[in-house]
Amino acid sequence: MAFFQFDPWIEELSKKALGKVRGQWQKIEDTAEYNQQKVLWAFQKNRVSETHFTPTTGYGYNDRGREVLDQVFADIFECEDALVRHFFISGTHALCAALFGLLRPGETLLSVTGKPYDTLDGVIGLSGEKGMGSLKEYGVGYRQVDLQEGKIDFDGIEKNLDDTVRVVFIQRSKGYDGTRPSLSCEEIGKICAFVKKRRPGCFCVVDNCYGEFVEKTEPTGHGADIVVGSLIKNPGGGLAQSGAYVAGTKKAVELISYRLTAPGIGKECGASLGQNRMMFQGLFLAPHTVGQSLKTAVFCAAVYEELGFFVSPGPLESRADIIQSIRFNDPEKLVAFCQGIQRGAPVDSYVEPVPWDMPGYAHPVIMAAGAFVQGSSIELSADGPMHEPYVAYMQGGLTFESGKTGVLASVQRMREKGLL
Ligand SMILES: *Cc1c(COP(=O)(O)O)cnc(C)c1O
């Protein structure tokens, strides 16, 4: 295996790391198998058939594939309805449609997991120019309750749950926030129960990005009204070419559908243009693919912990998403790490990533992505905002074999630059 010419000490490091985490494999494979059967069951229950892959054009009326795919998602997410669309341009777009669909002027959005993901700043009105039509400009208020030492602040939620609050927002994954843990579905369930007891009319909305199929259940199985996620992350299985989904109660999904298309039209239109097959097939592959990226993340944690860096989660800790963070405390190490991950990619491996000002993000960001689908982060990818403490967030890996190679290539790159 001289294709990558890893130093012998890197091969040794790899063996040692792998030995440490072998025990995790059983749990990952068990969850993948459970979720695979759930997905298969949902396909069969809804009688998925070849005719559902037939493209529609124009208005896209009576697109059976689209309707069945929505129902398959709803069954997998243990809820009533879903909107699975290739024409959601990203997760942010779907989250935006969800918030605008559920909130009205004078009402309040209450985030209970601290500040939401950076790309929602413009949607909420926390940043950006006036005149873009943020929720704030439409008279929707915003408050947040920060986590207290990584834990949900139930007293803080209680204090903020006045009768203007219509949406309680929960972010499952830590995203770019290295100071908080990701939440398990059980913890999300506790928040939903707490909120519903006090304000039954509130919608509990979960940003589910990176969490799908990591556990045996989803937040909608624990009382969330709506989950939202991207199809170029976990549930697209690496095959969906673009898109996002919203799943939840019939009422909430309907309200959101009016914002996605138009009031009065909702779910009835939207040509699938031949994207259905890839969305179905990607969903079918997703439990396995998520398992592969979990193995890659666990392996990465073991390797970098062995090298003396702080990693979160630790290699033996339980996980609620596919993100692995590594704290480098050094801009050069962060950059070298991302460059190494890029070198392990099947596409654009010869490109050397550098930090850039990415739209929607507050700081320059370095990103490594050599993906078949642009920006796909179920494919092996890494990124890090260029500020203290210089944390890299690595995720994805369509196969563990390729993900592992990428991780080893990152060690090699850091070594080459004299940083290890
Ligand atoms: C990826 C992600 C989003 C949405 O990002 P897009 O790039 O717009 O798909 C939102 N929240 C979290 C936590 C994410 O990881």
The ligand as an SDF file (V2000), in Angstrom:
LIG
                    3D

 15 15  0  0  0  0  0  0  0  0999 V2000
  -25.1130   22.9030    7.5780 C   0  0  0  0  0  0  0  0  0  0  0  0
  -25.8910   23.4700    8.6720 C   0  0  0  0  0  0  0  0  0  0  0  0
  -26.9340   24.3720    8.4520 C   0  0  0  0  0  0  0  0  0  0  0  0
  -27.3760   24.7810    7.0750 C   0  0  0  0  0  0  0  0  0  0  0  0
  -26.3240   25.1070    6.2770 O   0  0  0  0  0  0  0  0  0  0  0  0
  -26.4160   25.1140    4.6790 P   0  0  0  0  0  0  0  0  0  0  0  0
  -24.9880   25.2590    4.3060 O   0  0  0  0  0  0  0  0  0  0  0  0
  -27.2440   26.2660    4.3300 O   0  0  0  0  0  0  0  0  0  0  0  0
  -27.0160   23.8310    4.2430 O   0  0  0  0  0  0  0  0  0  0  0  0
  -27.6030   24.8390    9.5410 C   0  0  0  0  0  0  0  0  0  0  0  0
  -27.2900   24.4620   10.7800 N   0  0  0  0  0  0  0  0  0  0  0  0
  -26.2950   23.6020   11.0340 C   0  0  0  0  0  0  0  0  0  0  0  0
  -25.9890   23.2190   12.4490 C   0  0  0  0  0  0  0  0  0  0  0  0
  -25.5620   23.0770    9.9990 C   0  0  0  0  0  0  0  0  0  0  0  0
  -24.5950   22.2150   10.2400 O   0  0  0  0  0  0  0  0  0  0  0  0
  1  2  1  0
  2  3  1  0
  2 14  2  0
  3  4  1  0
  3 10  2  0
  4  5  1  0
  5  6  1  0
  6  7  2  0
  6  8  1  0
  6  9  1  0
 10 11  1  0
 11 12  2  0
 12 13  1  0
 12 14  1  0
 14 15  1  0
M  END
$$$$
